[in-house]
Amino acid sequence: MPTKKKIVILGATGSIGTSALRVIEKHADKLELIGVSTNRRYRELAAITQQFNVPAAAISDETAYTSARLDSVFPDCCELHAGPESLTQLATLSDADLVLIATVGTSGLYPCLAAIQAGKTIALANKEVLVMAGAIVMEAVSKHNTLLLPTDSEHNAIFQCLHDPDQSLPQVEKLILTASGGPFRSYTLEDMAHVTLEAALRHPNWDMGPKVTIDSATMANKGLELIEARWLYGIPVDQLEVVVHPPSIVHSMVQFVDGSVLAQLSPPSMTFPIQHCLLYPERAAAVDPALDFSQALSLEFFPPDYTRFPCLALARESLRQDKSASCVFNAANEVAVAAFIDGKLDYLGIPRVIDKTLQRASIVEPSSLDAVLEADREARAIAQGCIPSS
């Protein structure tokens, strides 16, 4: 019997994590789950450990960990870890071959770096890791000669189109990231002034968590992906382009210097890029049905409107500023989106808060992880101060 690849999933109860579980279940002969984590959803995590017979689990929220111990919901054979540092413990398990970073926010940064230093293959589905500390992370990947597999559908598509990024990049004219445009792609600014939380959470194509769904509506997510692409592929902002593609079938494209364009296509399900990463470099039968070319297929594309989607413009501007500007953009967006979810900020207030924060924050060289975290802390404080008091 061939040796199974041993997988750790950080963020196993989120949308990426649950899609990854479907892939592992489909390919149980090739993949073995040895570690899973959650922030607070410990009952769901316990069910995962039972279903997949997982030997190690982590609950990063201390209160949730205490509740889990009191409820005794985890099997005796599962070693349970607690607190923020527990993510790093899982990410560096000696038996782990690949660590899927599927947490949301800054919680993925330390475990990602620890896994890189431990020589693990990284499947990265956490935007903040590269947006905040792209230079530090990619330097660590190079120093420790580890493999970082981009798991976002857009960056995974580019990775597949390039096939060998190191050899292909000198021949690349531009990387083209596709965007669905979200639920408000045909809205006017006047329409957007009345957007409700319920409407913002209804994505036409993808099933994602609240933060990512709202980022898709504002197109902040595509701005974050531009920043990620800059670090993943070492390519300047002028060679990065966004195009609106409502069906979400073409996940991104690479245009070469000779005018040829390669695109990666698949249905709008995260099981496709996740499976590509978990099984890489092998390919196997898909979890979800593939595209059916015997049926009519629309592949329309539109240029993005930076006036109606100012978050995308602000992200591109932060990329041009370089230094800690991208970190500031990310922090301000997180604060603003949280305020919108809590009913403390209107929908168009999200880009206003980001803009004000970028104007007021110190834009410094992120020379160390401590400097990155300080830039993040300062930006969050400034953004919080931009939220209207109730």
PASEDO-85236 format. One line per 10 residues: number of its first residue (from 1); their letters; for each residue z, x, y of C-alpha. Coordinates in nm, 4 decimals. Each point is the difference from the previous one (the first is absolute). Layout:
<dovos>
NUM) A) Z:X:Y; ...
</dovos>
This chain:
<dovos>
1) MPTKKKIVIL) 0.0000:0.0000:0.0000; -0.0901:0.1380:0.3467; 0.2905:0.0663:0.2374; 0.0637:-0.2814:0.2460; 0.0094:0.0748:0.3722; 0.3552:-0.0613:0.1244; 0.0179:-0.2051:0.3193; 0.2678:-0.0561:0.2666; -0.0469:-0.2877:0.2460; 0.1962:0.0083:0.3258
11) GATGSIGTSA) -0.0163:-0.3565:0.1344; -0.0595:-0.1713:-0.3333; 0.0867:-0.3503:0.1237; -0.2467:-0.0027:0.2909; -0.3644:-0.1085:-0.0067; -0.1319:0.3482:-0.0867; 0.2693:0.0469:-0.2630; -0.0719:-0.3301:-0.1726; -0.3732:0.0796:-0.0102; 0.0829:0.3399:-0.1502
21) LRVIEKHADK) 0.2093:-0.1712:-0.2680; -0.3036:-0.2058:-0.1007; -0.2012:0.3209:-0.0387; 0.2729:0.1641:-0.2097; 0.0302:-0.3088:-0.2182; -0.3775:-0.0041:-0.0527; -0.0063:0.3684:-0.0941; 0.3273:0.0356:-0.1869; -0.1747:0.2376:-0.2403; -0.0652:0.2439:0.2863
31) LELIGVSTNR) 0.2839:-0.0554:0.2501; 0.3777:-0.0047:-0.0381; 0.2359:-0.1208:0.2735; 0.3106:0.2216:0.0196; 0.1423:-0.0787:0.3446; -0.0009:-0.2919:0.2466; 0.1690:-0.0753:0.3313; 0.0643:-0.2814:0.2436; 0.1839:-0.0347:0.3267; 0.1898:-0.3268:-0.0575
41) RYRELAAITQ) -0.1828:-0.2104:-0.2626; 0.2123:0.1223:-0.2883; -0.0456:-0.3028:-0.2273; -0.3780:0.0480:0.0055; 0.0500:0.3701:-0.0660; 0.2284:-0.0736:-0.2938; -0.2672:-0.2262:-0.1495; -0.2540:0.2831:0.0324; 0.2303:0.2479:-0.1753; 0.0429:-0.2476:-0.2852
51) QFNVPAAAIS) -0.3696:-0.0832:-0.0315; -0.1161:0.3630:0.0034; 0.3105:0.1589:-0.1537; 0.0393:0.2261:0.3053; 0.2695:0.2693:-0.0409; 0.0747:0.0561:0.3721; 0.0212:-0.2280:0.3043; 0.1109:0.0314:0.3617; 0.1281:-0.2486:0.2586; -0.0091:0.1578:0.3444
61) DETAYTSARL) 0.2120:-0.2671:0.1700; 0.3677:0.0724:-0.0805; 0.1090:-0.3643:0.0301; -0.2719:-0.1151:-0.2384; 0.0995:0.2780:-0.2419; 0.3610:-0.1228:0.0002; -0.1173:-0.3556:-0.0670; -0.2192:0.1213:-0.2861; 0.2934:0.1793:-0.1617; 0.2215:-0.3056:0.0364
71) DSVFPDCCEL) -0.2677:-0.2279:-0.1474; -0.0682:0.2434:-0.2881; -0.3676:-0.0939:-0.0050; -0.1371:0.3404:-0.1024; -0.0213:0.1004:-0.3669; 0.2492:0.2633:-0.1158; -0.2811:0.2402:-0.0856; -0.1167:0.0121:0.3658; 0.1613:0.2660:0.2201; 0.0581:-0.1549:0.3428
81) HAGPESLTQL) -0.0045:0.2033:0.3236; 0.1178:-0.1139:0.3435; -0.0623:0.0690:0.3673; -0.2923:0.1443:0.1987; 0.0247:0.3336:-0.1844; -0.0606:-0.1829:-0.3285; -0.3715:-0.0203:0.0826; -0.0178:0.3778:0.0036; 0.1862:0.0122:-0.3322; -0.2660:-0.2212:-0.1575
91) ATLSDADLVL) -0.2890:0.1816:0.1677; 0.1102:0.3292:-0.1540; 0.0759:-0.1166:-0.3555; -0.0871:0.2926:-0.2231; -0.2191:-0.2118:-0.2314; -0.2009:-0.1656:0.2785; -0.3699:0.0844:0.0185; -0.0945:-0.2312:0.2896; 0.2065:-0.1634:0.2748; -0.1395:-0.3109:0.1700
101) IATVGTSGLY) 0.1458:-0.0196:0.3523; -0.0198:-0.3741:0.0726; 0.2980:-0.0430:0.2315; -0.0429:-0.1303:0.3552; 0.1086:0.2022:0.3028; 0.1636:0.3395:0.0275; 0.1887:-0.0285:-0.3306; -0.2914:0.1595:-0.1855; -0.0063:0.3228:0.2026; 0.2781:0.2052:-0.1615
111) PCLAAIQAGK) -0.0739:-0.1021:-0.3607; -0.3704:0.0704:0.0533; 0.0696:0.3529:0.1237; 0.2514:0.0565:-0.2817; -0.2538:-0.1145:-0.2610; -0.2650:0.2302:0.1479; 0.2401:0.2947:-0.0135; 0.0797:-0.0903:-0.3624; -0.3712:0.0195:-0.0856; -0.0520:-0.3704:-0.0673
121) TIALANKEVL) -0.3324:-0.1741:0.0555; 0.0409:-0.2448:0.2895; -0.1670:-0.3410:0.0212; 0.0611:-0.0831:0.3654; 0.0056:-0.3644:0.1117; 0.2454:0.0469:0.2876; -0.1756:0.0348:0.3359; 0.3005:0.1311:0.1907; 0.0257:0.3210:-0.2038; -0.3236:0.1425:0.1450
131) VMAGAIVMEA) 0.0101:-0.1820:0.3329; 0.3405:0.1506:0.0806; -0.0235:0.3393:-0.1648; -0.3601:0.0590:-0.1054; -0.0053:0.3706:0.0856; 0.3259:0.0678:-0.1857; -0.0996:-0.2005:-0.3083; -0.3487:0.1475:-0.0339; 0.1366:0.3516:0.0509; 0.2444:-0.0657:-0.2860
141) VSKHNTLLLP) -0.2830:-0.1308:-0.2216; -0.1935:0.3224:0.0616; 0.3028:0.2283:-0.0426; 0.1077:-0.1541:-0.3314; -0.3559:-0.0572:-0.1263; 0.0698:-0.3645:-0.0801; -0.2418:-0.2928:-0.0136; 0.0315:-0.2824:0.2529; -0.2007:-0.3080:-0.0967; -0.0521:-0.2520:0.2838
151) TDSEHNAIFQ) 0.0814:-0.3486:-0.1294; -0.0810:-0.2209:0.3003; -0.3279:-0.1697:-0.0881; -0.1806:0.1564:0.2987; 0.1086:0.3590:-0.0580; -0.0411:-0.0309:-0.3734; -0.3564:-0.1181:0.0636; -0.0705:0.3065:0.2146; 0.1542:0.2255:-0.2643; -0.2301:-0.1499:-0.2637
161) CLHDPDQSLP) -0.3071:0.0306:0.2235; 0.0715:0.3648:0.0797; 0.0767:0.0769:-0.3654; 0.0794:0.3614:0.0941; 0.1441:-0.0181:0.3548; 0.0195:0.3788:0.0509; -0.3706:0.0510:-0.0708; -0.1221:-0.3246:0.1566; 0.1736:0.0072:0.3385; -0.2328:0.2533:0.1690
171) QVEKLILTAS) -0.2855:-0.2405:-0.0792; 0.1759:-0.3092:0.1415; -0.1191:-0.1584:0.3236; 0.2721:-0.2668:0.0110; 0.2518:-0.1927:-0.2056; -0.0327:-0.3758:0.0474; 0.3085:-0.2122:-0.0702; -0.0630:-0.3679:-0.0599; 0.2337:-0.2705:0.1320; 0.0108:-0.3659:-0.0970
181) GGPFRSYTLE) 0.0764:-0.0908:0.3611; 0.2962:-0.2069:-0.1186; 0.0512:-0.3713:0.0652; -0.0774:0.0230:0.3745; -0.3292:0.1896:0.0032; -0.1745:-0.2916:0.1781; 0.2897:-0.0837:0.2348; -0.0182:0.0500:0.3736; 0.2870:0.1669:0.1845; 0.0960:-0.3459:0.1248
191) DMAHVTLEAA) 0.0198:-0.1226:-0.3608; 0.2120:0.2981:-0.0976; 0.2552:-0.0837:0.2673; 0.1003:-0.2974:-0.2167; 0.0023:0.1694:-0.3424; 0.3002:-0.0921:-0.2140; 0.1731:0.2093:-0.2646; -0.1191:-0.2410:-0.2686; -0.3623:0.0465:0.1075; 0.0344:0.3792:0.0177
201) LRHPNWDMGP) 0.1273:0.0084:-0.3589; -0.3070:-0.1817:-0.1395; -0.2392:0.2826:-0.0841; -0.3430:-0.1239:-0.1152; -0.0526:0.2657:-0.2707; 0.3085:0.2011:-0.0917; 0.3450:-0.0813:-0.1399; 0.2353:0.2421:0.1767; 0.3524:0.0180:0.1385; 0.0821:-0.1455:0.3472
211) KVTIDSATMA) -0.0118:0.3308:0.1932; -0.3351:0.1108:-0.1404; -0.1477:-0.3512:0.0353; 0.0897:-0.0136:0.3691; -0.1327:0.3528:0.0492; -0.3274:-0.1219:-0.1481; -0.0062:-0.2928:0.2430; 0.0494:0.2311:0.3014; -0.2201:0.2711:-0.1580; 0.2868:0.2451:0.0484
221) NKGLELIEAR) -0.0377:0.0738:-0.3716; -0.3521:0.1273:0.0578; 0.1328:0.2200:0.2789; 0.2587:0.1422:-0.2379; -0.2765:0.0610:-0.2552; -0.2030:0.1936:0.2586; 0.3010:0.2265:0.0463; 0.0423:0.0375:-0.3761; -0.3673:0.0902:-0.0430; 0.0322:0.2740:0.2592
231) WLYGIPVDQL) 0.2681:0.1678:-0.2150; -0.1357:-0.0795:-0.3448; -0.3434:0.1401:0.0749; 0.0614:0.2346:0.2930; -0.2669:-0.1698:0.2064; 0.0066:-0.0517:0.3815; 0.0344:-0.3431:0.1584; -0.3603:0.0018:0.1269; -0.1184:-0.0041:-0.3630; 0.2146:-0.3014:-0.0892
241) EVVVHPPSIV) -0.1384:-0.3499:0.0433; 0.1209:-0.3548:-0.0673; -0.2282:-0.2904:-0.0873; 0.0992:-0.3625:-0.0603; -0.1070:-0.1235:-0.3422; 0.1479:-0.3488:-0.0625; -0.0562:-0.0276:-0.3782; 0.2054:0.3172:-0.0751; -0.2407:0.1038:-0.2741; -0.1179:0.3318:0.1473
251) HSMVQFVDGS) 0.3262:0.1879:0.0358; -0.1325:0.2927:0.2022; -0.3072:0.2188:0.0395; -0.0952:0.3620:0.0510; -0.3032:0.0856:0.2129; -0.1443:0.3462:-0.0642; -0.1879:0.2219:0.2423; -0.3342:-0.0968:-0.1588; 0.0601:-0.3687:0.0849; 0.0874:-0.1062:-0.3546
261) VLAQLSPPSM) 0.2978:-0.2329:-0.0325; 0.2124:-0.0361:-0.3122; 0.2271:-0.3033:-0.0367; 0.2610:-0.1075:-0.2541; 0.0005:-0.3696:-0.0947; 0.2476:-0.2108:-0.1967; 0.1678:-0.3409:0.0356; 0.2913:-0.0226:0.2475; 0.2752:0.0825:-0.2500; 0.2275:0.3032:0.0238
271) TFPIQHCLLY) -0.0110:0.0422:-0.3776; -0.3318:0.1847:0.0387; 0.1130:0.2919:0.2221; 0.3415:0.0138:-0.1700; -0.1593:0.0288:-0.3443; -0.2357:0.2693:0.1277; 0.3020:0.2059:0.1086; 0.2252:-0.0637:-0.3003; -0.2716:0.0885:-0.2539; -0.1776:0.2690:0.2063
281) PERAAAVDPA) -0.2289:0.1631:-0.0940; -0.0520:-0.2399:-0.2912; -0.1540:-0.3464:0.0371; 0.0734:-0.3032:-0.2166; -0.0473:-0.3778:-0.0103; 0.1154:-0.1757:0.3167; 0.2959:-0.2358:0.0283; -0.1892:-0.2517:0.2160; -0.3625:-0.1179:-0.0336; -0.2609:0.2288:0.1542
291) LDFSQALSLE) -0.2627:-0.1097:0.2536; -0.2586:-0.2403:-0.1389; -0.3391:0.0972:0.1411; -0.1657:-0.3015:-0.1619; 0.1640:-0.2030:0.2788; -0.0839:0.0051:0.3712; 0.1871:0.2791:0.1805; 0.0447:0.0373:0.3765; 0.0429:0.3499:0.1427; 0.0027:-0.0714:0.3735
301) FFPPDYTRFP) 0.1467:0.2518:0.2467; 0.1053:-0.0249:0.3662; 0.1301:0.2495:0.2551; 0.3706:-0.0443:0.0842; 0.0991:-0.1508:0.3349; 0.2529:0.2386:0.1531; 0.0776:-0.2457:0.2792; 0.1077:-0.2799:-0.2328; 0.1708:0.2463:-0.2361; 0.1750:0.2473:0.2314
311) CLALARESLR) 0.2207:0.1385:-0.2807; -0.3083:0.1670:-0.1454; -0.0864:0.1514:0.3380; 0.3584:0.1235:0.0461; -0.0008:0.1622:-0.3437; -0.3249:0.1816:0.0754; 0.1406:0.1166:0.3330; 0.3167:0.1294:-0.1679; -0.2208:0.1913:-0.2432; -0.1791:0.1603:0.2942
321) QDKSASCVFN) 0.3328:0.0948:0.1620; 0.1034:0.1648:-0.3275; 0.3473:0.1565:-0.0327; 0.2632:-0.2720:-0.0532; -0.2042:-0.2834:0.1560; -0.0951:-0.1475:-0.3376; 0.3641:0.0021:-0.1059; 0.0881:-0.1820:0.3237; -0.2758:-0.2565:-0.0594; 0.1282:-0.0699:-0.3500
331) AANEVAVAAF) 0.3645:-0.0343:0.1059; -0.0811:-0.2295:0.2915; -0.2203:-0.2167:-0.2207; 0.2742:-0.0364:-0.2628; 0.2528:-0.1068:0.2635; -0.2435:-0.2424:0.1640; -0.1069:-0.1596:-0.3297; 0.3644:-0.0432:-0.1045; 0.0702:-0.1701:0.3339; -0.2993:-0.2309:-0.0492
341) IDGKLDYLGI) 0.1207:-0.0933:-0.3489; 0.3468:-0.0701:0.1410; -0.1431:-0.2245:0.2736; 0.1022:0.2377:0.2812; -0.3533:0.0949:0.1039; -0.3284:-0.1874:0.0321; -0.3051:0.1179:-0.1951; -0.1720:0.1681:0.2971; 0.3311:0.1668:0.0803; -0.0556:0.2359:-0.2956
351) PRVIDKTLQR) -0.2674:0.2140:0.1727; 0.1883:-0.0249:0.3318; 0.3086:0.1572:-0.1560; -0.2074:0.2741:-0.1640; -0.1795:0.0794:0.3270; 0.3229:0.0212:0.2004; 0.1622:0.2188:-0.2634; -0.2926:0.2425:-0.0082; 0.0180:0.0276:0.3798; 0.3753:0.0667:0.0061
361) ASIVEPSSLD) 0.0641:0.2087:-0.3112; 0.0019:0.3788:-0.0107; -0.3136:0.1237:-0.1764; 0.1046:0.3275:-0.1624; -0.1213:0.2405:-0.2661; 0.1459:-0.1180:-0.3346; 0.0935:0.3516:-0.1104; 0.2495:-0.1114:-0.2634; 0.1121:-0.3068:-0.1890; 0.3003:-0.0262:0.2299
371) AVLEADREAR) -0.2338:-0.0064:0.3020; -0.2054:-0.2743:-0.1626; 0.3076:-0.2112:-0.0689; 0.1281:0.0536:0.3547; -0.3354:-0.1156:0.1427; 0.0197:-0.3040:-0.2265; 0.3591:-0.0745:0.1083; -0.0785:0.0324:0.3721; -0.3108:-0.2203:-0.0297; 0.1936:-0.2721:-0.1818
381) AIAQGCIPSS) 0.2681:0.0000:0.2693; -0.2615:-0.0274:0.2758; -0.1905:-0.2737:-0.1830; 0.3213:-0.1942:-0.0567; 0.0648:0.0166:0.3716; -0.3428:-0.1577:0.0595; 0.0908:-0.3117:-0.2033; 0.0968:-0.2871:0.2332; 0.3680:-0.0894:-0.0314; 0.0670:-0.3535:-0.1229
</dovos>
